[in-house]
């Protein structure tokens, strides 16, 4: 990617390439982290965290909420995006400017220009919570990248390939780390291993938060 090294010059650490089109930007969100966590709490006051149910009837171990014009939801009727929170029947909270600017800076650093996310899914992981390998494929615009921000307790991130059977590599994600993937790796399978019993962070305790920014259409 021509010019990428110049964009990476100001990053806290050397970026790590996960796959073609996929980068781990360590510490990228550290300067904004405390403000991001405050915003998460504010959002959750309007649209509380909940354990959504998959179409197969299984309760997800990570608690979720959303902000932005669209929110990702799942229930017995399937996976989809909704303009309203099914729990409150109101619009999702507006995406904070700090969220938007961070997502755009991270996408730009990975040379995904003009990223304008319409949705931010917020996951809260507590002891034992995990996310099995999956693709982010409910979006109509697959040209846009995914920007994923880690806050709080560390967790093991799994990034595989285009097939579920592809063996994933594991990367330790810590507070302030950001992963950006798109292009050739946009539909790669990914997930996180269960959050350990000893997980801890001064700002979040035993919890880990993840912000996932997506352009839906």
KOLDRENGU-255184 format. One record per residue: residue number from 0; x, y, z of N, C-alpha, C in turn; chain; residue in three letters. Coordinates in Angstrom, 1 decimal. Each point is the difference from the previous one (the first is absolute). Layout:
% residues N
NODE:numar:n.x:n.y:n.z:ca.x:ca.y:ca.z:c.x:c.y:c.z:kevo:lodo
NODE:NUM:X:Y:Z:X:Y:Z:X:Y:Z:A:ALA
...
This chain:
% residues 217
NODE:numar:n.x:n.y:n.z:ca.x:ca.y:ca.z:c.x:c.y:c.z:kevo:lodo
NODE:0:0.9:-1.2:0.0:-0.9:1.2:0.0:0.9:1.2:0.0:A:UNK
NODE:1:0.1:0.7:-1.1:0.8:1.1:-0.2:-0.4:1.1:1.0:A:UNK
NODE:2:1.0:0.6:0.7:-0.2:1.1:0.9:-0.4:-0.4:1.4:A:UNK
NODE:3:-0.3:-1.3:0.2:-0.4:-0.5:1.3:1.0:0.3:1.1:A:UNK
NODE:4:1.3:-0.2:-0.3:1.0:0.2:1.0:0.0:1.4:0.5:A:UNK
NODE:5:-0.2:0.9:-0.9:-0.1:1.4:0.4:-1.1:0.3:1.0:A:UNK
NODE:6:-1.2:-0.6:-0.3:-1.1:0.2:0.9:0.3:-0.6:1.4:A:UNK
NODE:7:0.8:-1.1:0.0:0.2:-0.7:1.2:1.1:0.7:0.9:A:UNK
NODE:8:0.7:1.0:-0.6:1.1:0.7:0.7:-0.4:0.5:1.4:A:UNK
NODE:9:-1.2:0.5:0.2:-0.4:0.6:1.2:-0.7:-1.0:1.0:A:UNK
NODE:10:-0.1:-1.3:-0.3:-0.6:-0.9:0.8:0.8:-0.4:1.2:A:UNK
NODE:11:-0.6:-0.3:1.2:0.8:-0.3:1.2:0.9:-1.2:-0.2:A:UNK
NODE:12:-0.3:-1.0:-0.8:0.8:-1.1:-0.2:-0.1:-0.4:-1.5:A:UNK
NODE:13:1.0:-0.8:-0.4:0.0:-0.5:-1.4:-1.2:-0.8:-0.2:A:UNK
NODE:14:-0.8:0.2:-1.1:-1.2:-0.8:-0.3:0.4:-1.4:-0.3:A:UNK
NODE:15:-1.0:-0.9:0.3:0.2:-1.4:-0.2:-0.9:-0.5:-1.1:A:UNK
NODE:16:0.5:-0.6:-1.0:-0.9:-0.5:-1.1:-0.6:-1.3:0.3:A:UNK
NODE:17:-1.3:-0.1:0.0:-0.7:-1.3:0.3:-0.2:-0.8:-1.2:A:UNK
NODE:18:-0.3:0.7:-1.1:-0.2:-0.7:-1.3:0.0:1.2:-1.0:A:UNK
NODE:19:-0.2:-0.4:-1.3:-0.1:1.1:-1.0:-1.2:0.9:0.3:A:UNK
NODE:20:0.2:1.2:0.2:-1.0:1.0:0.3:-0.4:0.1:1.4:A:UNK
NODE:21:0.7:-0.7:0.9:-0.4:-0.1:1.4:1.2:0.4:0.9:A:UNK
NODE:22:-0.2:1.0:0.9:1.0:0.6:0.8:-0.4:0.0:1.5:A:UNK
NODE:23:1.0:-0.2:0.8:-0.2:0.2:1.5:0.8:1.2:0.3:A:UNK
NODE:24:-0.7:1.1:0.5:0.6:1.2:0.4:0.1:0.1:1.5:A:UNK
NODE:25:1.1:-0.4:0.6:0.1:-0.1:1.4:0.0:1.4:0.7:A:UNK
NODE:26:-0.8:0.2:1.0:-0.1:1.2:0.8:-0.6:1.2:-0.8:A:UNK
NODE:27:-0.6:-0.2:-1.1:-0.5:1.1:-0.8:-1.1:0.8:0.7:A:UNK
NODE:28:-0.8:-0.6:0.8:-1.1:0.7:0.7:0.3:0.4:1.4:A:UNK
NODE:29:1.3:-0.2:0.5:0.3:0.3:1.4:-0.3:1.4:0.4:A:UNK
NODE:30:0.3:1.0:-0.8:-0.2:1.3:0.4:-1.5:0.4:0.2:A:UNK
NODE:31:-0.9:-0.8:-0.7:-1.4:0.3:0.1:-0.7:-1.0:0.9:A:UNK
NODE:32:0.7:-1.0:0.6:-0.6:-1.1:0.6:-1.0:0.4:1.2:A:UNK
NODE:33:0.5:0.8:0.9:-0.9:0.4:1.1:-1.3:0.6:-0.4:A:UNK
NODE:34:0.1:0.9:-1.0:-1.1:0.7:-0.6:-1.0:-1.0:-0.6:A:UNK
NODE:35:0.6:-1.0:-0.8:-0.8:-1.0:-0.6:-0.8:-0.8:1.0:A:UNK
NODE:36:0.6:-0.4:1.1:-0.7:-0.7:1.0:-1.1:0.8:0.7:A:UNK
NODE:37:0.2:1.2:0.2:-1.0:0.9:0.5:-1.2:0.0:-0.9:A:UNK
NODE:38:0.3:0.1:-1.3:-1.1:0.1:-1.0:-0.7:-1.4:0.0:A:UNK
NODE:39:0.7:-1.1:0.1:-0.7:-1.3:0.1:-1.0:0.0:1.1:A:UNK
NODE:40:0.3:0.5:1.2:-0.9:0.0:1.1:-1.2:0.9:-0.3:A:UNK
NODE:41:0.2:1.1:-0.6:-1.1:0.9:-0.4:-0.9:-0.7:-1.0:A:UNK
NODE:42:0.5:-0.6:-1.0:-0.8:-0.7:-1.0:-0.8:-1.1:0.7:A:UNK
NODE:43:0.6:-0.8:0.9:-0.7:-1.1:0.7:-1.1:0.5:0.9:A:UNK
NODE:44:0.1:1.3:0.4:-1.1:0.5:0.8:-1.3:0.2:-0.8:A:UNK
NODE:45:0.2:0.2:-1.3:-1.2:0.2:-0.9:-0.4:-1.3:-0.6:A:UNK
NODE:46:1.0:-0.8:-0.5:-0.2:-1.3:-0.6:0.8:-1.1:0.8:A:UNK
NODE:47:-0.6:-0.6:1.0:0.8:-0.9:0.9:0.6:-1.2:-0.7:A:UNK
NODE:48:1.1:-0.4:0.6:0.6:-1.3:-0.5:-1.0:-1.1:0.2:A:UNK
NODE:49:0.0:-1.0:-1.0:-0.8:-1.2:0.1:0.6:-1.1:-0.7:A:UNK
NODE:50:-0.4:-1.2:0.4:0.6:-1.2:-0.6:-1.0:-0.4:-1.1:A:UNK
NODE:51:0.3:0.3:-1.2:-0.9:-0.3:-1.2:0.0:-1.5:-0.2:A:UNK
NODE:52:-1.1:-0.4:-0.7:-0.2:-1.4:-0.3:0.2:-0.3:-1.5:A:UNK
NODE:53:0.7:-1.0:-0.3:0.3:-0.4:-1.4:-1.3:-0.6:-0.7:A:UNK
NODE:54:0.0:-0.1:-1.3:-1.2:-0.6:-0.7:-0.2:-1.5:0.5:A:UNK
NODE:55:1.1:-0.6:0.5:-0.1:-1.4:0.5:-0.5:-0.1:1.4:A:UNK
NODE:56:-0.2:1.2:0.6:-0.6:0.0:1.4:1.1:0.0:1.1:A:UNK
NODE:57:1.3:0.3:-0.4:1.0:0.0:1.0:0.3:1.4:0.5:A:UNK
NODE:58:0.1:0.2:1.3:0.4:1.4:0.5:1.4:0.2:-0.1:A:UNK
NODE:59:0.4:1.2:-0.6:1.4:0.3:-0.2:0.7:0.3:1.4:A:UNK
NODE:60:1.2:-0.4:0.1:0.7:0.2:1.3:0.4:1.4:0.2:A:UNK
NODE:61:0.3:0.8:-1.1:0.4:1.4:0.2:-1.3:0.8:0.0:A:UNK
NODE:62:-0.1:1.0:0.9:-1.1:0.9:0.0:0.2:1.1:-1.0:A:UNK
NODE:63:-1.1:0.5:-0.6:0.2:0.9:-1.1:-1.0:1.2:0.1:A:UNK
NODE:64:0.5:1.1:-0.7:-0.9:1.1:-0.3:0.6:0.7:-1.2:A:UNK
NODE:65:-0.6:1.1:-0.5:0.4:0.6:-1.2:-0.1:1.5:0.1:A:UNK
NODE:66:0.7:0.7:-0.9:-0.3:1.4:-0.2:0.2:0.3:-1.5:A:UNK
NODE:67:-0.6:1.2:-0.4:0.1:0.3:-1.4:-1.4:-0.1:-0.6:A:UNK
NODE:68:-0.1:0.3:-1.3:-1.2:-0.1:-0.7:-0.6:-1.3:-0.1:A:UNK
NODE:69:0.8:-1.1:0.1:-0.5:-1.4:-0.1:0.7:-0.8:1.0:A:UNK
NODE:70:-0.7:-1.0:0.5:0.5:-0.9:1.0:-0.1:-1.4:-0.4:A:UNK
NODE:71:1.0:-0.8:0.2:0.0:-1.4:-0.3:-0.8:-0.8:1.0:A:UNK
NODE:72:-0.9:-0.8:-0.4:-0.9:-0.8:1.0:-0.1:-1.4:-0.6:A:UNK
NODE:73:-0.3:-0.9:1.0:-0.3:-1.4:-0.4:-1.1:-0.5:1.0:A:UNK
NODE:74:-0.8:-0.8:-0.6:-1.1:-0.7:0.8:-0.4:-1.2:-0.8:A:UNK
NODE:75:-1.1:-0.6:0.3:-0.5:-1.2:-0.6:-0.3:0.2:-1.5:A:UNK
NODE:76:-0.2:1.3:-0.4:-0.3:0.3:-1.4:1.2:0.2:-0.8:A:UNK
NODE:77:1.2:0.1:0.6:1.2:0.1:-0.8:0.9:1.2:0.4:A:UNK
NODE:78:1.1:0.1:-0.8:1.0:1.1:0.2:-0.4:1.1:-0.9:A:UNK
NODE:79:0.1:1.3:0.5:-0.4:1.1:-0.8:0.5:1.3:0.7:A:UNK
NODE:80:-0.2:1.1:-0.8:0.2:1.3:0.6:-1.4:0.7:0.2:A:UNK
NODE:81:-0.1:0.8:1.0:-1.3:0.6:0.4:0.3:1.5:0.3:A:UNK
NODE:82:-1.0:0.8:-0.4:0.1:1.5:0.3:-0.4:0.2:1.5:A:UNK
NODE:83:-0.7:-0.9:0.6:-0.4:0.2:1.4:0.4:-1.2:0.8:A:UNK
NODE:84:0.2:0.3:1.3:0.4:-1.0:1.0:-1.2:-0.8:0.3:A:UNK
NODE:85:0.0:-1.3:-0.2:-1.2:-0.8:0.3:-0.4:0.0:1.5:A:UNK
NODE:86:1.0:0.3:0.8:-0.2:-0.1:1.5:-0.8:1.3:0.4:A:UNK
NODE:87:0.4:1.1:-0.5:-0.6:1.3:0.4:-1.0:0.5:-1.0:A:UNK
NODE:88:0.0:-0.5:-1.2:-0.8:0.5:-1.1:0.3:1.4:-0.4:A:UNK
NODE:89:1.1:0.6:0.4:0.5:1.3:-0.4:1.2:-0.1:-0.9:A:UNK
NODE:90:0.3:1.0:-0.7:1.2:0.0:-0.8:1.2:-0.3:0.9:A:UNK
NODE:91:1.0:-0.6:-0.6:1.3:-0.2:0.7:0.6:1.4:0.3:A:UNK
NODE:92:0.8:0.0:1.1:0.7:1.3:0.3:0.9:0.4:-1.1:A:UNK
NODE:93:0.1:1.3:-0.2:0.9:0.5:-1.0:1.4:-0.4:0.2:A:UNK
NODE:94:0.7:-0.2:-1.1:1.4:-0.4:0.1:0.8:1.2:0.4:A:UNK
NODE:95:0.8:-0.1:1.1:0.8:1.2:0.5:1.0:0.4:-1.0:A:UNK
NODE:96:0.3:1.2:0.0:1.0:0.5:-1.0:1.4:-0.6:0.3:A:UNK
NODE:97:0.3:-0.3:1.3:1.3:-0.7:0.3:0.0:-1.3:-0.7:A:UNK
NODE:98:-1.1:-0.8:0.0:0.0:-1.3:-0.6:0.2:0.2:-1.5:A:UNK
NODE:99:-0.7:0.9:-0.6:0.1:0.1:-1.5:1.4:0.4:-0.4:A:UNK
NODE:100:0.6:1.0:0.7:1.3:0.5:-0.4:1.0:-1.1:0.2:A:UNK
NODE:101:0.0:-0.8:1.0:0.9:-1.1:0.3:-0.1:-1.0:-1.2:A:UNK
NODE:102:-1.2:-0.4:-0.3:-0.2:-1.0:-1.0:0.5:0.5:-1.4:A:UNK
NODE:103:-0.2:1.2:-0.3:0.5:0.6:-1.2:1.5:0.1:-0.1:A:UNK
NODE:104:0.6:0.3:1.2:1.5:0.1:0.0:0.6:-1.4:-0.2:A:UNK
NODE:105:-0.6:-1.0:0.7:0.6:-1.3:-0.1:-0.2:-0.5:-1.4:A:UNK
NODE:106:-1.1:0.2:-0.6:-0.2:-0.5:-1.4:1.0:0.7:-0.9:A:UNK
NODE:107:0.1:1.3:0.2:1.0:0.8:-0.8:1.4:-0.5:0.1:A:UNK
NODE:108:0.4:-0.4:1.3:1.3:-0.5:0.2:0.3:-1.3:-0.7:A:UNK
NODE:109:-1.1:-0.8:-0.3:0.2:-1.2:-0.7:-0.4:0.2:-1.5:A:UNK
NODE:110:0.0:1.2:-0.4:-0.3:0.4:-1.4:-1.3:-0.4:-0.5:A:UNK
NODE:111:-1.0:0.1:0.8:-1.4:-0.1:-0.4:-0.6:1.4:0.1:A:UNK
NODE:112:0.0:0.7:-1.0:-0.4:1.4:-0.1:-1.5:0.2:0.0:A:UNK
NODE:113:-0.4:1.1:0.6:-1.4:0.4:-0.1:-1.0:-0.9:0.8:A:UNK
NODE:114:0.5:-0.7:1.0:-0.8:-0.9:0.8:-1.1:0.8:0.8:A:UNK
NODE:115:-1.2:-0.3:-0.2:-1.1:0.6:0.8:-0.9:-1.0:0.6:A:UNK
NODE:116:0.3:-0.5:1.2:-0.8:-1.0:0.6:-1.4:0.5:0.4:A:UNK
NODE:117:-1.0:-0.9:-0.2:-1.4:0.3:0.3:-0.4:-0.7:1.3:A:UNK
NODE:118:0.9:-1.0:0.5:-0.4:-0.8:1.1:1.2:-0.2:0.9:A:UNK
NODE:119:-0.1:0.0:1.3:1.0:-0.5:0.9:-0.6:-1.0:1.0:A:UNK
NODE:120:0.4:-1.2:-0.2:-0.5:-1.1:0.9:1.0:0.0:1.2:A:UNK
NODE:121:-0.6:0.1:1.2:0.8:0.0:1.3:-0.2:-1.3:0.7:A:UNK
NODE:122:1.1:-0.8:0.1:-0.1:-1.2:0.8:0.7:0.1:1.3:A:UNK
NODE:123:-0.6:-0.6:1.0:0.6:0.0:1.4:0.3:-1.5:0.3:A:UNK
NODE:124:1.3:-0.3:0.2:0.4:-1.4:0.4:0.3:0.0:1.5:A:UNK
NODE:125:-0.6:-1.0:0.6:0.4:-0.3:1.4:0.5:-1.4:0.1:A:UNK
NODE:126:0.4:-0.5:1.1:0.7:-1.3:0.2:-0.8:-1.1:-0.8:A:UNK
NODE:127:0.8:-0.6:-0.9:-0.6:-1.1:-0.8:-0.7:0.4:-1.3:A:UNK
NODE:128:-0.2:1.2:-0.1:-0.7:0.5:-1.3:0.9:-0.2:-1.2:A:UNK
NODE:129:-0.5:-0.3:-1.1:0.8:-0.2:-1.2:-0.8:0.3:-1.2:A:UNK
NODE:130:0.7:0.0:-1.2:-0.7:0.2:-1.3:0.6:-1.1:-0.9:A:UNK
NODE:131:-0.9:-0.9:-0.4:0.5:-1.1:-0.9:0.4:0.6:-1.4:A:UNK
NODE:132:0.7:-0.8:-0.8:0.4:0.4:-1.3:-1.2:0.3:-0.8:A:UNK
NODE:133:0.0:1.2:-0.7:-1.1:0.4:-0.8:0.5:1.0:-1.1:A:UNK
NODE:134:-0.8:0.3:-0.9:0.2:1.0:-1.0:-0.9:1.2:0.2:A:UNK
NODE:135:0.5:1.2:-0.2:-0.9:1.2:0.0:-0.6:0.1:-1.4:A:UNK
NODE:136:-1.1:-0.5:-0.3:-0.6:0.0:-1.3:-1.4:0.4:-0.1:A:UNK
NODE:137:-0.5:0.7:1.1:-1.4:0.5:-0.1:0.0:1.4:-0.6:A:UNK
NODE:138:1.1:0.5:-0.4:0.1:1.4:-0.6:-0.2:-0.1:-1.5:A:UNK
NODE:139:-0.6:1.0:-0.6:-0.2:0.0:-1.5:1.3:0.5:-0.7:A:UNK
NODE:140:0.7:0.9:0.7:1.2:0.5:-0.6:1.3:-0.7:0.6:A:UNK
NODE:141:0.4:-1.0:-0.8:1.2:-0.8:0.5:1.3:0.7:-0.5:A:UNK
NODE:142:-0.1:1.1:-0.6:1.3:0.7:-0.4:0.6:0.8:1.2:A:UNK
NODE:143:-0.9:0.3:0.9:0.5:0.8:1.2:0.6:-1.0:1.0:A:UNK
NODE:144:1.0:0.5:0.7:0.7:-0.9:1.0:-0.8:-0.1:1.3:A:UNK
NODE:145:0.5:-0.9:0.9:-0.5:-0.1:1.3:1.1:0.6:0.9:A:UNK
NODE:146:-0.4:0.9:1.0:0.9:0.5:1.0:-0.4:-0.4:1.3:A:UNK
NODE:147:0.9:-0.7:0.7:-0.3:-0.6:1.3:0.9:0.5:1.1:A:UNK
NODE:148:-0.6:0.5:1.1:0.8:0.7:1.0:-0.1:-0.8:1.3:A:UNK
NODE:149:1.1:-0.3:0.7:0.0:-0.7:1.2:0.3:0.9:1.2:A:UNK
NODE:150:-0.8:-0.2:1.1:0.1:0.9:1.2:-0.1:-0.9:1.2:A:UNK
NODE:151:0.8:0.2:1.0:-0.1:-0.8:1.2:0.9:-1.2:0.0:A:UNK
NODE:152:-0.5:-1.1:0.6:0.8:-1.2:0.2:0.4:-0.6:-1.3:A:UNK
NODE:153:1.2:-0.6:0.0:0.5:-0.6:-1.2:-0.8:-1.3:-0.4:A:UNK
NODE:154:0.1:-0.3:-1.3:-0.7:-1.2:-0.5:0.8:-0.5:-1.2:A:UNK
NODE:155:-0.2:-1.3:-0.3:0.6:-0.6:-1.2:-0.9:0.0:-1.2:A:UNK
NODE:156:0.5:0.7:-1.0:-0.7:0.3:-1.3:0.4:-1.1:-1.0:A:UNK
NODE:157:-1.0:-0.6:-0.6:0.3:-1.0:-1.0:-0.4:0.5:-1.4:A:UNK
NODE:158:1.0:-0.1:-0.9:-0.3:0.5:-1.4:0.4:-1.1:-0.9:A:UNK
NODE:159:-1.0:-0.5:-0.8:0.3:-1.2:-0.8:0.0:0.4:-1.5:A:UNK
NODE:160:-0.8:-0.7:-0.8:0.0:0.2:-1.4:-1.4:0.0:-0.6:A:UNK
NODE:161:-0.1:-0.1:-1.3:-1.4:0.1:-0.6:-0.9:-1.2:0.3:A:UNK
NODE:162:0.6:-1.1:0.5:-0.8:-1.2:0.3:0.0:-0.2:1.5:A:UNK
NODE:163:-1.1:-0.5:0.5:-0.1:-0.3:1.4:1.1:-1.0:0.5:A:UNK
NODE:164:0.3:-0.9:-0.9:1.0:-1.0:0.4:1.4:0.5:0.0:A:UNK
NODE:165:0.3:1.2:-0.5:1.3:0.5:0.0:0.5:0.3:1.4:A:UNK
NODE:166:1.2:-0.5:0.4:0.5:0.1:1.3:0.3:1.5:0.3:A:UNK
NODE:167:-0.6:0.5:1.0:0.3:1.5:0.3:1.3:0.2:0.8:A:UNK
NODE:168:0.7:1.1:-0.3:1.1:0.4:0.9:-0.6:0.8:1.2:A:UNK
NODE:169:0.8:0.0:1.1:-0.5:0.7:1.2:0.9:1.2:0.3:A:UNK
NODE:170:-0.7:1.0:0.4:0.7:1.3:0.3:-0.6:0.5:1.3:A:UNK
NODE:171:0.9:0.4:1.0:-0.4:0.5:1.2:-0.4:1.5:-0.2:A:UNK
NODE:172:-1.3:0.3:0.3:-0.4:1.4:-0.1:-0.1:0.6:1.4:A:UNK
NODE:173:0.6:1.2:0.1:0.1:0.7:1.3:-0.7:1.3:-0.1:A:UNK
NODE:174:-0.2:0.7:1.1:-0.7:1.2:0.1:0.6:1.0:-1.0:A:UNK
NODE:175:-0.9:0.6:-0.8:0.4:1.0:-1.0:0.4:-0.6:-1.4:A:UNK
NODE:176:0.1:-1.3:-0.1:0.3:-0.6:-1.3:-1.1:0.2:-1.0:A:UNK
NODE:177:0.3:0.1:-1.3:-1.0:0.1:-1.0:0.3:-0.9:-1.2:A:UNK
NODE:178:-0.9:-0.8:-0.4:0.1:-0.8:-1.2:-0.8:0.5:-1.1:A:UNK
NODE:179:0.6:0.1:-1.2:-0.7:0.4:-1.2:0.2:-1.0:-1.1:A:UNK
NODE:180:-1.2:-0.5:-0.6:0.2:-0.9:-1.1:-1.1:0.3:-1.1:A:UNK
NODE:181:0.4:-0.3:-1.2:-0.9:0.2:-1.1:0.7:-0.5:-1.3:A:UNK
NODE:182:-0.5:0.4:-1.1:0.6:-0.5:-1.3:0.0:-1.5:-0.1:A:UNK
NODE:183:1.2:-0.6:-0.2:0.1:-1.5:-0.2:-0.4:-0.7:1.3:A:UNK
NODE:184:0.1:0.6:1.2:-0.3:-0.7:1.2:-1.4:0.4:0.6:A:UNK
NODE:185:-0.8:0.7:-0.7:-1.2:0.6:0.5:-1.0:-1.1:0.6:A:UNK
NODE:186:0.0:-1.2:-0.7:-0.9:-1.0:0.5:0.8:-1.2:0.6:A:UNK
NODE:187:1.1:0.3:0.6:0.8:-1.0:0.7:-0.8:-0.3:1.3:A:UNK
NODE:188:0.1:-1.3:0.4:-0.6:-0.4:1.3:0.9:0.6:1.2:A:UNK
NODE:189:-0.7:0.4:1.0:0.7:0.6:1.2:-0.9:-0.2:1.2:A:UNK
NODE:190:0.7:0.1:1.2:-0.8:-0.1:1.2:1.0:0.3:1.2:A:UNK
NODE:191:-0.5:-0.3:1.2:0.9:0.2:1.2:-0.2:-1.2:0.9:A:UNK
NODE:192:1.1:-0.5:0.6:-0.1:-1.1:1.0:-0.6:0.5:1.3:A:UNK
NODE:193:-0.5:-0.9:0.8:-0.6:0.4:1.3:0.8:0.9:0.8:A:UNK
NODE:194:-0.6:1.0:0.6:0.7:1.0:0.9:0.4:-0.8:1.3:A:UNK
NODE:195:1.3:0.0:0.3:0.4:-0.8:1.2:-0.4:0.5:1.3:A:UNK
NODE:196:0.0:-0.8:1.0:-0.4:0.3:1.4:0.9:1.1:0.6:A:UNK
NODE:197:1.2:0.1:-0.4:0.9:0.9:0.6:0.1:1.3:-0.8:A:UNK
NODE:198:-0.8:0.2:-1.0:0.0:1.2:-0.8:-0.3:1.2:0.9:A:UNK
NODE:199:0.7:1.1:-0.3:-0.2:1.2:0.9:0.6:1.2:-0.7:A:UNK
NODE:200:-0.6:1.2:0.3:0.5:1.2:-0.5:-0.4:1.1:0.9:A:UNK
NODE:201:0.9:1.0:0.3:-0.4:1.1:1.0:-1.3:0.7:-0.4:A:UNK
NODE:202:-0.3:0.2:-1.3:-1.1:0.8:-0.4:-1.3:-0.8:-0.1:A:UNK
NODE:203:0.1:-1.3:-0.2:-1.2:-0.8:-0.2:-0.2:-1.2:0.9:A:UNK
NODE:204:1.0:-0.2:0.9:0.0:-1.2:0.8:0.2:-1.3:-0.8:A:UNK
NODE:205:-0.9:-1.0:0.2:0.1:-1.3:-0.7:-0.7:0.0:-1.3:A:UNK
NODE:206:-0.4:1.2:-0.5:-0.7:0.0:-1.2:0.8:0.5:-1.2:A:UNK
NODE:207:-0.4:-0.3:-1.2:0.7:0.5:-1.2:-1.1:0.5:-0.9:A:UNK
NODE:208:0.1:1.1:-0.6:-0.9:0.6:-1.0:0.6:0.0:-1.4:A:UNK
NODE:209:-0.9:-0.2:-0.9:0.5:0.0:-1.4:-1.0:0.9:-0.8:A:UNK
NODE:210:0.6:0.9:-0.8:-0.8:0.8:-0.9:0.2:-0.5:-1.4:A:UNK
NODE:211:-1.0:-0.3:-0.7:0.1:-0.5:-1.4:-0.8:1.0:-0.9:A:UNK
NODE:212:0.8:0.7:-0.8:-0.6:1.0:-0.9:-0.2:-0.6:-1.4:A:UNK
NODE:213:-1.2:0.2:-0.6:-0.3:-0.6:-1.3:-0.8:1.0:-0.8:A:UNK
NODE:214:0.3:0.0:-1.3:-0.8:0.7:-1.0:-1.0:-1.0:-0.6:A:UNK
NODE:215:-1.3:0.2:0.2:-1.0:-1.0:-0.3:-0.3:0.0:-1.5:A:UNK
NODE:216:-0.3:1.2:-0.6:-0.4:0.1:-1.4:0.6:1.2:-0.6:A:UNK
